[in-house]
Amino acid sequence: MHDDLTTSQRDLLARVLQHGGVLSAPFGHVGEDSQLPGILKDIDRLEAQGLLKVLREARGSPERLELTDAGYACLGMT
């Protein structure tokens, strides 16, 4: 079903799972070698696929990630 996920997207889902299904910001480190832009793209894509529920702050930045039932199923946690 979600075989088209990248390694970084699967890693992000697994990281949320490791935190009990809920992960709060920050999601990446800041600086010149920041991985944050890529992580934000992964968050948007996983949300669009229904694998994550994303709670956003007023400016629209992700503040909290929650695995959906589909996200758990994607990780084999049904």
PyMOL commands that set and color helices and strands:
alter all, ss='L'
color gray80, all
select helices_A, chain A and resi 7-18+36-48+69-74
alter helices_A, ss='H'
color red, helices_A
select strands_A, chain A and resi 22-24+52-56+62-67
alter strands_A, ss='S'
color yellow, strands_A
deselect
rebuild
show_as cartoon
